[in-house]
Amino acid sequence: MCGRVACSLAADNLRRACAYRDGRGRRRLPEWREPERYRPAYNRGPRAYGPVLLARRHLHQDADPSERVLVPMRWGLVPAWFKEDNPSKMQYSTFNCRSDTMMEKLSYRGPLVKGRRCVVLADGFYEWQQRNGEKQPYFIYFPQTKQEMSDMKEEEDNEEEEWKGKKLLTMAGIFDCWQPPNGGDPLYTYTIITVNASKAISFIHNRMPAILDGDEAIRKWLDFAEVPTQEAVKLIQPTEHITFHPVSTLVSNSRNDTPECFAPIELGLKQETKASASSKMMLDWLKNKSPKKQEDDLPRWSSQFIQAAMPKRTSASVMHQWLKKEEEESPAKRPRV
């Protein structure tokens, strides 16, 4: 499972870290949509907003299939067919979606067959190992090189230069658009697909996010126009290309949101887990170069993706206009979730 993540890069650096090659081989940066709604976090949980990548064709039907956009969305999928006036009234959890049942449950099958695939971005995710009646948290992420660790500086913001900093974890997700029945702004939400844990981390937990390892896998997952659902779901597999380190139980309280949440710790001598080379480099970085949050820099945003009252913005969302054209599924009975 995946119920807590960290994504600490500032908005500009997050965009640079998502550089890609378009269909013509040109280096591109994804377009930020509503960047003021993104907030860096060291301990983000469900119902908070997180950054996701989408194919730009979701917004513009004539866009190149390879073009991407970066969008903050609410974590915890609210299906389009949900009839209550408040998404908090949902009686079930949708922040994770099991790969083995996602084509059986309408909550996920509906948006998935319509191509609403996204990539959820994070530094890494947290998981808790249950041992001797206690829970030990771990931080799990892509292995980092010395170069990537040494270049993780918030002040680097030259878009022309290739990003050499932190390698983001790229998780497969599904998104949907929910329209309040009594009118109001549409809400865009996502879920993270989970699979059986890889051998490397199965001692921590038996589930893990479906991780898209490499830009080709990301390209295929996002390209709903050229890659059909049946082909895309073949990418949903466990990966061994992962590393981890134990962290303080500080992260167990979602109110704690500081760099110490994912800082490596050394377990007691009775514990056999050793810190990896990547975790030691991360610890050195945290001691010397950890970015500091400035209160004035924190964006103020509501719990909805589009807010008509915001200055200098139209009340209609391009994404909503396009998605609204699609014919929503209307089950006669309450769908199985």
PANUDO-891654 format. One record per residue: x, y, z of N, C-alpha, C in turn; residue number from 0; residue in three letters. Coordinates in pm, whole numbers, padded with zeros to 5 digits. Each point is the difference from the previous one (the first is absolute). Last residue first. Layout:
X|Y|Z|X|Y|Z|X|Y|Z|NUM|ALA
...
//
This chain:
-01784|-00117|-00544|00125|00066|00025|00081|-00087|00090|336|VAL
-00464|-00011|-00341|00084|-00071|00095|00133|00071|00013|335|ARG
-00463|00261|-00130|00110|-00080|-00052|00080|-00066|00111|334|PRO
-00527|00119|-00014|00120|00059|00059|00118|-00085|-00040|333|ARG
-00379|-00023|-00344|00010|-00028|00143|00121|00072|00053|332|LYS
-00092|00061|-00443|-00135|-00001|00053|-00001|-00025|00149|331|ALA
00407|00246|-00274|-00050|-00132|00038|-00139|00008|00063|330|PRO
00297|00311|-00329|-00108|00020|00095|-00059|-00134|00038|329|SER
00466|00262|-00243|-00073|-00123|00022|-00105|00024|00108|328|GLU
00176|00393|-00335|00028|-00067|00127|-00082|-00130|00010|327|GLU
00200|00287|-00426|-00125|-00055|00051|00030|-00081|00124|326|GLU
00270|00446|-00194|-00002|-00146|-00002|-00128|-00050|00066|325|GLU
00121|00459|-00022|-00058|-00047|-00124|-00013|-00152|-00003|324|LYS
00215|00248|00353|-00146|00001|00014|-00069|-00053|-00124|323|LYS
00476|00063|00028|-00045|-00122|00065|-00153|-00008|00007|322|LEU
00205|00391|-00178|00023|-00117|-00086|-00056|-00126|00061|321|TRP
-00029|00404|00239|-00078|00013|-00123|00017|-00123|-00088|320|GLN
00262|00039|00392|-00138|-00036|00028|-00085|00006|-00125|319|HIS
00451|00139|-00027|-00011|-00145|00021|-00144|-00041|00023|318|MET
00094|00454|-00033|00015|-00066|-00131|-00015|-00150|00015|317|VAL
-00247|00336|00335|00129|-00068|-00015|00005|-00067|-00136|316|SER
-00285|00448|00210|-00002|-00130|-00067|00139|-00055|-00013|315|ALA
-00099|00430|00186|-00070|-00097|00083|00000|-00139|-00061|314|SER
00403|00372|-00059|-00136|-00022|-00045|-00064|-00108|00084|313|THR
00386|00348|00165|-00020|-00134|-00053|-00146|-00014|-00042|312|ARG
00225|00376|00245|00060|-00014|-00133|-00012|-00140|-00055|311|LYS
-00085|00008|00515|00015|00114|-00090|00067|-00038|-00130|310|PRO
-00311|-00336|00291|00138|00045|-00003|00015|00113|-00101|309|MET
-00406|-00258|00087|00015|00129|00064|00142|00052|-00003|308|ALA
-00149|-00433|-00170|-00043|00109|-00086|00027|00137|00061|307|ALA
00246|-00482|00043|-00067|00093|00089|-00035|00126|-00078|306|GLN
00171|-00557|-00051|-00033|00125|-00067|-00075|00090|00098|305|ILE
00158|-00409|00170|00099|00025|-00105|-00024|00132|-00071|304|PHE
-00129|-00093|00523|-00048|-00032|-00133|00102|00042|-00104|303|GLN
00013|00080|00482|00003|-00145|-00020|-00052|-00041|-00137|302|SER
00255|00480|00093|-00115|-00069|00054|00011|-00148|-00028|301|SER
00414|00360|00077|-00089|-00055|-00100|-00112|-00075|00068|300|TRP
00483|00323|00045|-00130|-00017|00065|-00096|-00056|-00105|299|ARG
00568|-00030|00050|-00120|00045|-00071|-00125|-00025|00080|298|PRO
00511|00105|00173|-00096|-00108|-00005|-00127|00048|-00068|297|LEU
00390|00269|00104|00005|-00067|-00129|-00106|-00108|-00013|296|ASP
00086|00264|00399|-00059|00085|-00102|-00006|-00066|-00136|295|ASP
00206|-00220|00372|-00143|00012|00020|-00065|00082|-00110|294|GLU
00435|-00297|-00073|-00028|00136|00043|-00150|00017|00007|293|GLN
00362|-00441|00018|-00127|00057|-00041|-00013|00141|00054|292|LYS
00458|-00281|-00136|-00079|00055|00109|-00130|00058|-00054|291|LYS
00369|-00413|-00165|-00070|00126|-00029|-00085|00042|00118|290|PRO
00463|-00288|00029|-00145|-00017|00003|-00070|00132|-00024|289|SER
00489|-00130|00020|-00066|00071|-00109|-00151|-00011|00000|288|LYS
00331|-00195|00336|00065|00117|-00058|-00085|00083|-00095|287|ASN
-00132|-00412|00240|00074|00076|00100|00047|00133|-00056|286|LYS
-00219|-00316|-00277|-00094|00061|00092|00071|00088|00103|285|LEU
00260|-00257|-00303|-00067|00112|-00066|-00093|00073|00094|284|TRP
00208|-00394|00150|00099|00108|-00014|-00064|00124|-00063|283|ASP
-00263|-00385|00023|00021|00054|00133|00099|00116|-00004|282|LEU
-00074|-00244|-00393|-00113|00086|00030|00016|00063|00137|281|MET
00317|-00314|-00135|00016|00124|-00075|-00114|00096|00029|280|MET
-00025|-00427|00188|00109|00075|00063|00023|00132|-00072|279|LYS
-00310|-00299|-00182|-00053|00061|00121|00107|00079|00073|278|SER
00120|-00243|-00388|-00088|00112|-00034|-00051|00070|00124|277|SER
00255|-00394|00049|00086|00112|-00041|-00085|00122|-00033|276|ALA
-00225|-00328|00346|00060|-00014|-00133|00088|00120|-00030|275|SER
-00122|-00227|00494|-00025|00113|-00088|00070|-00023|-00133|274|ALA
-00170|-00414|00296|00108|00096|-00006|-00035|00112|-00097|273|LYS
-00256|-00415|00319|-00002|00087|-00116|00111|00103|00009|272|THR
-00119|-00332|00344|00100|-00041|-00097|00007|00092|-00121|271|GLU
-00127|00048|00556|-00057|00005|-00133|00109|-00029|-00101|270|GLN
00100|00038|00453|-00073|-00125|-00018|-00068|-00005|-00136|269|LYS
00236|00384|00155|00093|-00106|-00039|-00070|-00132|-00024|268|LEU
-00280|00454|-00074|00076|-00062|00108|00085|-00115|-00049|267|GLY
-00109|00370|-00362|-00080|-00080|00092|00089|-00060|00107|266|LEU
00059|00464|-00287|00059|-00132|00022|-00084|-00073|00102|265|GLU
-00156|00391|-00374|00042|-00024|00138|00066|-00137|00006|264|ILE
-00144|00411|-00398|00036|-00136|00043|00036|-00004|00148|263|PRO
-00352|00357|-00218|00142|-00012|00031|00031|-00142|00047|262|ALA
-00437|00212|-00123|00061|-00105|-00083|00151|-00012|00021|261|PHE
-00267|00296|00276|-00091|-00113|-00026|00067|-00108|-00085|260|CYS
00193|00434|00113|00034|-00112|00088|-00088|-00122|-00025|259|GLU
-00066|00431|-00216|00098|-00089|-00065|00038|-00119|00086|258|PRO
-00487|00200|00085|00134|00058|00000|00096|-00096|-00068|257|THR
-00501|00011|00187|00031|00022|-00142|00133|00075|-00010|256|ASP
-00398|-00245|00352|00143|00028|-00011|00037|00008|-00148|255|ASN
-00434|-00121|00130|00019|00142|00025|00147|00040|-00009|254|ARG
-00165|-00455|-00032|-00011|00075|-00125|00017|00151|00019|253|SER
00211|-00424|00271|-00099|00106|00025|-00005|00090|-00122|252|ASN
00303|-00348|-00005|-00127|-00067|00026|-00111|00099|00033|251|SER
00473|00106|-00070|-00084|00002|-00120|-00137|-00063|00024|250|VAL
00344|-00003|00334|-00053|00135|-00016|-00098|00006|-00117|249|LEU
00282|-00373|00132|-00146|-00010|00014|-00065|00138|-00001|248|THR
00474|-00090|-00259|-00057|00021|00132|-00152|-00017|00000|247|SER
00286|-00269|-00367|-00012|00140|00041|-00066|00006|00138|246|VAL
00284|-00367|-00374|-00092|00025|00112|00001|00148|00037|245|PRO
00096|-00165|-00508|00068|00010|00128|-00102|00025|00110|244|HIS
00073|-00166|-00573|-00079|00043|00116|00092|00021|00119|243|PHE
-00064|-00107|-00592|00081|-00005|00122|-00080|00059|00113|242|THR
-00050|-00221|-00545|-00051|00078|00111|00096|-00012|00116|241|ILE
-00112|-00257|-00447|00087|00118|-00007|-00047|00102|00103|240|HIS
-00221|-00412|-00100|00107|-00020|00097|00093|00120|00002|239|GLU
-00552|-00052|-00130|00137|00027|-00045|00098|-00025|00113|238|THR
-00545|-00148|-00182|00094|00038|00107|00138|00027|-00060|237|PRO
-00427|00088|-00312|00076|-00112|00054|00085|00048|00118|236|GLN
-00323|00179|-00420|-00025|-00002|00144|00062|-00126|00060|235|ILE
-00020|00107|-00471|00109|00072|00067|-00010|-00008|00151|234|LEU
-00332|-00168|-00302|00114|-00093|00007|00120|00065|00067|233|LYS
-00406|00236|-00105|-00002|-00069|00130|00112|-00103|00012|232|VAL
-00068|00248|-00411|00053|00083|00109|00006|-00077|00132|231|ALA
-00201|-00191|-00390|00146|00003|-00009|00060|00074|00119|230|GLU
-00468|-00019|-00041|00049|-00138|00012|00151|-00008|-00006|229|GLN
-00225|00419|-00072|00001|-00043|00139|00059|-00139|00017|228|THR
00164|00277|-00427|-00129|-00040|00058|00015|-00052|00142|227|PRO
00293|00359|-00295|00021|-00126|00074|-00131|-00038|00069|226|VAL
00025|00401|-00260|00070|-00098|-00083|00017|-00136|00068|225|GLU
-00225|00372|00212|-00047|00007|-00138|00061|-00109|-00087|224|ALA
00118|00082|00463|-00126|-00074|-00012|-00051|-00001|-00144|223|PHE
00464|00096|00265|-00049|00014|-00138|-00126|-00083|-00022|222|ASP
00260|00003|00416|-00070|00126|-00021|-00069|00008|-00136|221|LEU
00263|-00381|00120|-00111|00012|00095|-00080|00126|-00025|220|TRP
00392|-00080|-00255|-00107|-00092|-00036|-00120|00014|00093|219|LYS
00388|00256|00095|-00059|00041|-00128|-00119|-00088|-00035|218|ARG
00262|-00114|00375|-00083|00117|00026|-00073|00043|-00127|217|ILE
00314|-00342|-00040|-00118|-00048|00072|-00095|00115|00031|216|ALA
00406|00113|-00194|-00080|-00073|-00097|-00126|-00055|00066|215|GLU
00332|00225|00260|-00088|00090|-00075|-00085|-00074|-00103|214|ASP
00167|-00225|00474|00055|00043|-00128|-00100|00079|-00082|213|GLY
-00182|-00302|00364|00144|00018|00006|00054|00035|-00138|212|ASP
-00466|-00001|00317|00037|00005|-00141|00148|00039|-00007|211|LEU
-00316|-00246|00400|00100|00101|-00035|00037|-00011|-00147|210|ILE
-00404|-00132|00375|00048|-00040|-00133|00091|00110|-00050|209|ALA
-00060|-00085|00535|-00054|00069|-00118|00053|-00063|-00128|208|PRO
-00045|-00321|00422|00079|00117|-00033|-00065|00071|-00118|207|MET
-00062|-00435|00413|-00045|00077|-00115|00093|00119|-00022|206|ARG
00050|-00311|00366|-00027|-00090|-00113|-00054|00071|-00124|205|ASN
00369|00170|00396|-00144|-00007|-00025|-00023|-00086|-00123|204|HIS
00428|00010|00221|-00061|00119|00059|-00151|-00008|-00011|203|ILE
00281|-00326|-00196|00009|-00016|00146|-00062|00119|00072|202|PHE
00043|-00013|-00477|-00113|-00080|00048|00004|-00022|00151|201|SER
00306|00240|-00328|-00068|00068|00110|-00116|-00080|00058|200|ILE
00294|-00167|-00355|00089|00087|00077|-00069|00062|00121|199|ALA
-00226|-00270|-00336|00074|-00079|00098|00080|00090|00094|198|LYS
-00433|00218|-00210|00117|-00068|-00056|00075|-00072|00112|197|SER
-00538|00094|00027|00132|00058|00028|00111|-00081|-00068|196|ALA
-00502|00037|-00200|00072|-00076|00101|00140|00059|00018|195|ASN
-00325|00360|-00173|00028|-00138|-00044|00061|-00075|00117|194|VAL
-00308|00497|-00124|00094|-00079|00079|00009|-00143|-00053|193|THR
-00153|00550|-00150|-00014|-00144|-00022|00105|-00074|00081|192|ILE
-00234|00491|00097|00127|-00064|-00033|-00023|-00151|-00011|191|ILE
-00344|00450|-00082|00035|-00113|00085|00132|-00059|-00048|190|THR
-00293|00512|-00040|00075|-00114|-00054|00017|-00110|00105|189|TYR
-00309|00492|-00167|00061|-00084|00102|00071|-00118|-00064|188|THR
-00286|00509|-00072|00084|-00099|-00067|00081|-00076|00104|187|TYR
-00483|00313|-00034|00110|-00044|00084|00076|-00111|-00072|186|LEU
-00347|00449|-00138|00034|-00142|-00008|00121|-00030|00087|185|PRO
-00354|00405|00109|00122|-00031|-00074|00028|-00150|-00003|184|ASP
-00510|00159|00047|00125|00040|00062|00119|-00043|-00084|183|GLY
-00534|-00204|00082|00075|00104|-00068|00125|00040|00076|182|GLY
-00296|-00353|00128|-00074|00125|00014|00072|00117|-00066|181|ASN
00187|-00446|00006|-00135|-00011|-00057|-00080|00129|00007|180|PRO
00547|-00037|-00051|-00100|00004|00108|-00142|-00001|-00058|179|PRO
00415|-00224|-00252|-00075|00125|-00004|-00102|-00001|00113|178|GLN
00496|-00262|-00136|-00130|-00006|00067|-00064|00137|00000|177|TRP
00414|-00307|-00267|-00057|00133|00024|-00140|-00017|00059|176|CYS
00494|-00314|-00019|-00138|00019|-00045|-00045|00141|00037|175|ASP
00476|-00367|-00051|-00069|00119|00049|-00142|00005|-00054|174|PHE
00452|-00357|00114|-00122|00022|-00078|-00067|00125|00056|173|ILE
00548|-00214|00004|-00125|00038|00064|-00114|00011|-00099|172|GLY
00562|-00166|00109|-00115|-00005|-00091|-00128|00033|00076|171|ALA
00509|00183|00120|-00098|-00104|00031|-00120|00007|-00094|170|MET
00542|00172|00087|-00111|00018|-00094|-00096|-00118|00013|169|THR
00423|00287|00277|-00069|-00127|-00012|-00125|00024|-00084|168|LEU
00455|00308|-00041|-00133|-00017|00058|-00051|-00142|-00018|167|LEU
00506|00216|00048|-00082|-00076|-00094|-00134|-00031|00065|166|LYS
00365|00423|00095|-00073|-00116|00049|-00084|-00067|-00109|165|LYS
00344|00324|-00211|-00030|-00019|00141|-00077|-00128|00027|164|GLY
00148|00229|-00416|00093|-00102|00049|-00024|-00029|00147|163|LYS
-00228|00247|-00482|-00015|-00027|00143|00091|-00114|00041|162|TRP
00096|00348|-00412|-00059|-00130|00029|-00003|-00023|00150|161|GLU
-00018|00497|-00218|00093|-00104|00040|-00074|-00129|00033|160|GLU
-00228|00403|-00115|00075|-00044|-00116|00095|-00115|00032|159|GLU
-00272|00237|00327|-00077|-00096|-00079|00078|-00056|-00118|158|GLU
00150|00185|00492|00024|00032|-00140|-00067|-00104|-00088|157|ASN
00042|00052|00504|-00127|00012|-00068|00015|00044|-00146|156|ASP
00233|-00133|00512|00026|-00029|-00140|-00131|00009|-00076|155|GLU
00028|00048|00477|00026|00122|-00074|00030|-00025|-00147|154|GLU
-00085|-00349|00333|-00122|00071|-00039|00031|00122|-00087|153|GLU
00288|-00462|00031|-00002|00134|00056|-00123|00075|-00051|152|LYS
00252|-00478|-00049|-00136|00027|00047|-00004|00133|00073|151|MET
00386|-00247|-00203|-00061|00108|-00075|-00141|00033|00045|150|ASP
00275|-00358|00182|00076|00123|00019|-00065|00119|-00070|149|SER
-00187|-00439|-00042|-00011|00048|00137|00070|00133|00018|148|MET
00029|-00217|-00416|-00138|00041|00024|-00016|00056|00140|147|GLU
00416|-00182|-00116|-00023|00122|-00076|-00140|00054|00026|146|GLN
00126|-00415|00183|00064|00109|00071|-00027|00133|-00070|145|LYS
-00371|-00362|-00083|00146|00004|-00017|00056|00115|00082|144|THR
-00462|-00306|00090|00054|00130|-00041|00152|-00009|-00013|143|GLN
-00475|-00346|-00006|00140|00022|00038|00050|00132|-00057|142|PRO
-00520|-00041|00099|00096|-00044|-00101|00142|00020|00054|141|PHE
-00370|-00078|00375|00021|00094|-00110|00094|-00061|-00104|140|TYR
-00254|-00025|00535|00032|-00083|-00116|00002|00088|-00124|139|ILE
00008|-00006|00585|-00017|00086|-00117|00054|-00075|-00119|138|PHE
-00216|-00175|00500|00110|00005|-00097|-00035|00099|-00109|137|TYR
-00170|-00146|00553|-00016|00059|-00134|00128|-00003|-00082|136|PRO
-00213|-00320|00407|00119|00074|-00036|-00018|00058|-00140|135|GLN
-00317|-00206|00433|00006|00037|-00142|00123|00086|-00025|134|LYS
-00158|-00414|00381|00031|00140|-00025|00008|00025|-00151|133|GLU
-00066|-00436|00213|-00103|00087|00053|00024|00148|-00022|132|GLY
00298|-00338|-00169|-00008|-00012|00146|-00099|00100|00061|131|ASN
00042|00116|-00476|00097|-00094|00057|-00008|00006|00153|130|ARG
-00186|00214|-00510|-00050|-00044|00130|00092|-00109|00054|129|GLN
00071|00429|-00358|00022|-00142|00026|-00051|-00033|00140|128|GLN
-00116|00410|-00376|00025|-00040|00137|00012|-00152|00010|127|TRP
00084|00427|-00389|-00072|-00123|00032|00043|-00045|00140|126|GLU
00022|00453|-00384|00026|-00060|00131|-00080|-00129|00013|125|TYR
00217|00273|-00456|-00117|-00025|00083|00042|-00067|00130|124|PHE
00235|00370|-00385|-00012|-00139|00039|-00124|-00017|00085|123|GLY
00100|00390|-00255|00137|-00039|00033|00002|-00150|00030|122|ASP
-00386|00153|-00326|00040|00011|00140|00150|-00023|00012|121|ALA
-00476|00013|-00368|00140|00032|00026|00028|00014|00149|120|LEU
-00362|-00254|-00374|00008|00069|00128|00147|00016|00038|119|VAL
-00284|-00067|-00479|00120|-00041|00073|00010|00086|00125|118|VAL
-00444|-00171|-00328|00091|00106|00042|00121|-00062|00069|117|CYS
-00488|-00101|-00327|00119|-00051|00067|00093|00116|00035|116|ARG
-00478|-00092|-00228|00038|00098|00102|00114|-00055|00088|115|ARG
-00266|-00202|-00387|00136|00051|-00019|00047|00097|00105|114|GLY
-00415|-00272|-00043|-00008|00128|-00071|00137|00066|-00016|113|LYS
-00059|-00403|00244|-00030|-00032|-00140|-00018|00128|-00083|112|VAL
00080|00050|00465|00113|-00067|-00064|-00026|-00029|-00147|111|LEU
-00337|00191|00294|00101|00095|-00048|00116|-00067|-00073|110|PRO
-00335|-00301|00165|-00059|00106|-00080|00103|00099|-00052|109|GLY
00122|-00346|00310|-00013|-00046|-00139|-00055|00111|-00090|108|ARG
00035|00066|00473|00127|00008|-00070|-00011|-00039|-00147|107|TYR
-00381|-00003|00288|00068|00121|00043|00129|00023|-00079|106|SER
-00262|-00403|-00044|-00038|00112|-00087|00072|00129|00038|105|LEU
00186|-00506|00062|-00071|00101|00078|-00023|00125|-00084|104|LYS
00241|-00380|-00165|-00128|-00053|00046|-00083|00105|00070|103|GLU
00453|00054|-00164|-00087|-00012|-00116|-00137|-00058|00037|102|MET
00347|00053|00329|-00036|00133|-00052|-00090|-00007|-00123|101|MET
00220|-00352|00296|-00145|00018|-00002|-00043|00132|-00067|100|THR
00462|-00151|00059|-00068|-00125|-00033|-00152|00014|-00004|99|ASP
00306|00360|00125|00011|-00032|-00143|-00081|-00123|-00038|98|SER
-00114|00354|00402|00069|-00128|-00022|-00001|-00036|-00148|97|ARG
-00015|00487|00249|-00080|-00082|-00091|00078|-00128|-00028|96|CYS
-00024|00457|00379|00073|-00107|-00069|-00097|-00082|-00083|95|ASN
-00169|00362|00225|00131|00058|-00024|00095|-00102|-00063|94|PHE
-00486|-00023|00148|00041|-00008|-00141|00136|00063|-00024|93|THR
-00388|-00208|00404|00128|00065|-00029|00038|-00019|-00146|92|SER
-00514|00031|00228|00111|-00091|-00026|00123|00079|-00040|91|TYR
-00441|00187|00075|00007|-00101|00105|00117|-00097|-00018|90|GLN
-00122|00548|-00129|00028|-00131|-00057|00026|-00101|00112|89|MET
-00077|00482|00044|-00102|-00096|00040|00020|-00138|-00060|88|LYS
00263|00398|-00094|00040|-00058|00128|-00103|-00101|00051|87|SER
-00064|00269|-00399|00081|-00120|-00021|00046|-00065|00130|86|PRO
-00459|00283|-00095|00130|00022|00063|00085|-00128|-00015|85|ASN
-00453|00033|-00154|00041|00138|-00023|00138|00032|00058|84|ASP
-00188|-00490|-00209|-00010|00085|00118|00053|00140|-00030|83|GLU
00010|-00380|-00315|-00119|00085|00002|-00012|00091|00121|82|LYS
00380|-00269|-00350|-00032|00019|00142|-00109|00106|00015|81|PHE
00231|-00155|-00416|-00139|-00035|00026|-00042|00023|00146|80|TRP
00452|00074|-00175|-00093|00096|-00060|-00145|-00029|00036|79|ALA
00400|-00144|00337|-00050|-00034|-00133|-00106|00098|-00049|78|PRO
00429|00061|00326|-00145|00016|00012|-00058|-00028|-00138|77|VAL
00501|-00115|00255|-00085|00015|-00117|-00148|00009|00038|76|LEU
00473|00131|00232|-00118|-00074|00042|-00108|00017|-00105|75|GLY
00369|00371|00059|00029|-00144|00013|-00121|-00071|00062|74|TRP
00036|00465|-00316|-00030|-00051|00135|00018|-00151|00002|73|ARG
00280|00336|-00337|-00131|-00061|00017|-00014|-00054|00142|72|MET
00329|00333|-00363|-00028|-00043|00137|-00141|-00057|00009|71|PRO
00333|00004|-00448|-00123|00049|00062|-00008|-00044|00147|70|VAL
00303|00035|-00502|00018|-00028|00142|-00115|00067|00075|69|LEU
00083|-00195|-00537|-00029|00111|00088|00014|-00048|00144|68|VAL
00175|-00157|-00545|-00043|-00025|00137|-00030|00130|00074|67|ARG
00065|-00259|-00535|00010|00119|00085|-00063|-00026|00137|66|GLU
00005|-00307|-00388|00116|-00008|00089|00010|00117|00097|65|SER
-00341|-00052|-00352|-00018|-00100|00105|00115|-00006|00100|64|PRO
-00152|00452|-00257|00084|-00114|-00031|-00013|-00102|00114|63|ASP
-00417|00326|-00078|00138|00004|00048|00076|-00125|-00043|62|ALA
-00480|00131|-00063|00091|00001|-00113|00147|00005|00042|61|ASP
-00368|00006|00315|-00014|-00122|-00080|00099|-00005|-00116|60|GLN
00039|00229|00489|-00012|00046|-00138|-00001|-00124|-00091|59|HIS
00005|-00067|00464|-00045|00138|00001|-00026|00054|-00140|58|LEU
00163|-00438|00078|-00118|00005|00086|-00059|00140|00001|57|HIS
00411|-00093|-00219|-00117|-00024|-00083|-00129|-00007|00083|56|ARG
00450|00030|00179|-00061|00130|-00030|-00128|-00016|-00082|55|ARG
00181|-00368|00354|00018|00033|-00141|-00073|00131|-00028|54|ALA
00175|-00071|00497|-00105|-00044|-00092|00046|00024|-00143|53|LEU
00195|-00025|00558|00023|00026|-00141|-00116|-00056|-00081|52|LEU
00025|00188|00538|-00011|-00113|-00093|00030|00047|-00142|51|VAL
00034|00159|00573|00027|00024|-00142|-00012|-00127|-00083|50|PRO
-00290|00121|00464|00132|-00044|-00041|00018|00020|-00150|49|GLY
-00339|00128|00471|00029|00014|-00142|00143|-00044|-00029|48|TYR
-00327|-00204|00398|00085|00115|-00029|00025|00005|-00150|47|ALA
-00242|-00356|00192|-00083|00121|00002|00083|00128|-00015|46|ARG
00275|-00434|00163|-00121|00011|-00082|-00080|00126|00032|45|PRO
00506|00051|00137|-00093|-00112|00007|-00119|00019|-00092|44|GLY
00554|00174|00098|-00131|00027|-00059|-00086|-00125|00004|43|ARG
00475|00208|00165|-00086|-00101|00062|-00144|00025|-00046|42|ASN
00359|00278|-00129|00084|-00112|00040|-00084|-00115|00054|41|TYR
-00088|00434|-00372|-00034|-00065|00126|00094|-00117|00025|40|ALA
-00142|00474|-00341|00096|-00105|00037|-00036|-00058|00136|39|PRO
-00366|00216|-00330|00077|00032|00120|00098|-00113|00029|38|ARG
-00367|00218|-00411|00096|-00101|00044|00077|00051|00122|37|TYR
-00320|00257|-00251|-00068|-00097|00086|00093|-00110|00049|36|ARG
00125|00346|-00311|-00015|00059|00133|-00072|-00094|00096|35|GLU
00064|-00098|-00472|00115|-00030|00086|-00012|00057|00141|34|PRO
-00311|-00081|-00429|-00031|00035|00139|00118|-00027|00095|33|GLU
00123|-00199|-00428|-00136|00050|00010|-00033|00022|00148|32|ARG
00475|-00056|-00327|-00066|00001|00131|-00142|00055|-00014|31|TRP
00314|-00265|-00376|-00065|00126|00035|-00066|-00013|00136|30|GLU
00446|-00284|-00162|-00147|00001|00002|-00053|00137|00039|29|PRO
00460|-00068|-00269|-00045|00004|00139|-00152|00001|-00001|28|LEU
00389|-00191|-00379|-00112|00085|00038|-00019|-00003|00152|27|ARG
00343|-00146|-00456|-00010|00006|00145|-00109|00101|00037|26|ARG
00005|-00289|-00465|00039|00127|00061|-00019|-00005|00151|25|ARG
-00115|-00341|-00349|00130|-00011|00065|00048|00128|00066|24|GLY
-00427|-00101|-00222|00104|00036|-00094|00139|-00004|00062|23|ARG
-00403|-00089|00252|00000|-00093|-00112|00105|00028|-00105|22|GLY
00116|00181|00484|-00128|-00012|-00069|00013|-00094|-00120|21|ASP
00270|00013|00485|00017|00017|-00144|-00135|-00020|-00068|20|ARG
00106|00192|00524|-00020|-00119|-00081|00031|00032|-00146|19|TYR
00004|00187|00573|00036|00021|-00141|-00013|-00132|-00077|18|ALA
-00080|00117|00486|-00092|-00076|-00085|00029|00022|-00148|17|CYS
00229|00227|00358|00026|-00142|00024|-00088|-00089|-00087|16|ALA
-00059|00472|-00002|00126|-00036|-00066|00031|-00148|00015|15|ARG
-00377|00170|00227|-00022|00003|-00145|00127|-00041|-00074|14|ARG
00031|00053|00459|-00081|-00118|-00029|-00024|-00010|-00150|13|LEU
00210|00383|00166|00091|-00114|-00010|-00075|-00130|-00027|12|ASN
-00254|00393|00063|00086|00015|-00118|00093|-00119|-00018|11|ASP
-00281|00016|00391|-00076|-00016|-00124|00088|00007|-00125|10|ALA
00231|-00171|00450|-00079|00119|-00032|-00060|-00016|-00138|9|ALA
00120|-00437|00297|00054|00097|-00095|-00094|00120|-00016|8|LEU
-00072|-00412|00275|00055|00120|00063|00053|00105|-00097|7|SER
-00322|-00445|00106|00035|00066|-00126|00047|00140|00037|6|CYS
-00163|-00517|00236|00071|00127|00012|00025|00052|-00140|5|ALA
-00393|-00358|00241|00110|00027|-00092|00070|00130|00039|4|VAL
-00392|-00417|00157|00070|00122|00038|00120|00018|-00092|3|ARG
-00300|-00374|-00031|-00088|00095|00065|00067|00127|00046|2|GLY
00014|-00492|-00295|00074|00125|00001|-00092|00108|00057|1|CYS
00076|-00590|-00043|-00084|00118|00000|00088|00123|00000|0|MET
//
